[in-house]
Amino acid sequence: MHISGSVQEIIKNGSVKIRVVRSGMFQQLTFSVKRAKHGNITYVELYTDRMVDLSELTRISNDIGLPVEAQNGKAFPRGKSVQDFQESVSTGSAKAEPQQP
């Protein structure tokens, strides 16, 4: 996967504040970087313990380019899956090359 500069900064900082719509109101929520497991695959995602509408999670995921998880669900960027965000076992960092279909 190709990682843009802003995504690398988010992973390096460990968290990011994102403006979201909750119950019709704009709010600033802090999303922290979390390493999640899916079977034998470990991948990086943004996580918040608040409830956020799934449509809003999808928007955030598409805008940032990382999986996003909230208390009520999880969203991936359009056309991506867990394998696209798989971390390298030896270095602990996300792969730099694109995945082959």
C-alpha positions as CSV (number, residue, x, y, z in Angstrom):
1,M,0.0,0.0,0.0
2,H,1.2,3.5,-0.8
3,I,1.1,5.7,2.3
4,S,0.7,9.4,1.9
5,G,2.6,11.9,4.0
6,S,-0.5,12.9,6.1
7,V,-1.2,9.3,6.9
8,Q,2.4,8.7,8.0
9,E,2.1,11.8,10.2
10,I,-1.1,10.5,11.8
11,I,0.5,7.1,12.5
12,K,3.6,8.8,13.9
13,N,1.7,11.1,16.2
14,G,-0.6,8.4,17.4
15,S,-3.9,10.3,17.1
16,V,-5.7,12.9,15.1
17,K,-8.7,15.3,15.7
18,I,-11.4,15.0,13.1
19,R,-14.5,17.2,12.7
20,V,-17.5,14.8,12.5
21,V,-21.3,15.2,12.5
22,R,-23.0,13.5,15.5
23,S,-26.7,13.9,16.0
24,G,-26.8,16.7,13.5
25,M,-24.1,18.7,15.3
26,F,-20.4,19.2,14.4
27,Q,-18.0,17.9,16.9
28,Q,-14.2,17.5,17.1
29,L,-13.4,13.8,18.1
30,T,-10.0,12.4,18.8
31,F,-9.2,9.2,16.8
32,S,-6.3,7.3,18.1
33,V,-4.1,4.9,16.1
34,K,-4.8,1.3,17.0
35,R,-3.3,-1.9,15.7
36,A,-6.0,-4.4,15.1
37,K,-5.9,-8.1,14.2
38,H,-8.0,-10.0,11.7
39,G,-6.9,-13.6,11.6
40,N,-3.1,-13.6,11.1
41,I,-3.1,-10.1,9.7
42,T,-2.3,-7.0,11.8
43,Y,-3.2,-3.6,10.4
44,V,-3.4,0.0,11.5
45,E,-6.8,1.8,12.0
46,L,-8.1,4.9,13.6
47,Y,-10.3,4.3,16.7
48,T,-12.7,6.3,18.8
49,D,-14.8,5.0,21.7
50,R,-17.7,7.3,20.7
51,M,-20.7,6.3,18.5
52,V,-20.5,7.8,15.0
53,D,-22.9,7.2,12.2
54,L,-21.7,4.6,9.7
55,S,-22.1,7.0,6.8
56,E,-19.8,9.5,8.7
57,L,-17.3,6.7,9.4
58,T,-17.2,5.9,5.7
59,R,-16.7,9.5,4.8
60,I,-13.8,9.8,7.2
61,S,-12.2,6.6,6.0
62,N,-12.4,7.7,2.4
63,D,-11.0,11.2,3.2
64,I,-8.1,9.9,5.3
65,G,-7.4,6.6,3.5
66,L,-7.3,4.4,6.6
67,P,-9.8,2.1,8.2
68,V,-11.9,3.8,10.9
69,E,-13.6,2.1,13.9
70,A,-16.0,3.5,16.4
71,Q,-18.1,1.9,19.1
72,N,-20.8,1.0,16.7
73,G,-18.9,-0.1,13.6
74,K,-16.0,-0.1,11.3
75,A,-15.4,1.3,7.8
76,F,-12.7,0.9,5.2
77,P,-11.9,3.2,2.3
78,R,-13.8,2.4,-0.9
79,G,-12.3,-0.6,-2.7
80,K,-9.9,-1.5,0.1
81,S,-9.9,-4.4,2.6
82,V,-7.8,-5.6,5.5
83,Q,-5.1,-7.0,3.3
84,D,-4.5,-3.5,1.8
85,F,-3.4,-2.2,5.3
86,Q,-1.5,-5.3,6.4
87,E,1.7,-4.5,8.4
88,S,5.0,-6.0,7.7
89,V,6.0,-8.5,10.4
90,S,9.7,-7.8,10.4
91,T,9.5,-4.0,10.5
92,G,6.2,-3.3,12.1
93,S,5.3,-0.7,9.5
94,A,2.7,-0.8,6.8
95,K,3.8,-2.1,3.4
96,A,5.0,0.5,0.9
97,E,4.2,-1.4,-2.3
98,P,0.7,-1.8,-3.7
99,Q,-1.1,-5.1,-3.3
100,Q,-1.6,-7.3,-6.4
101,P,-5.2,-8.2,-7.0
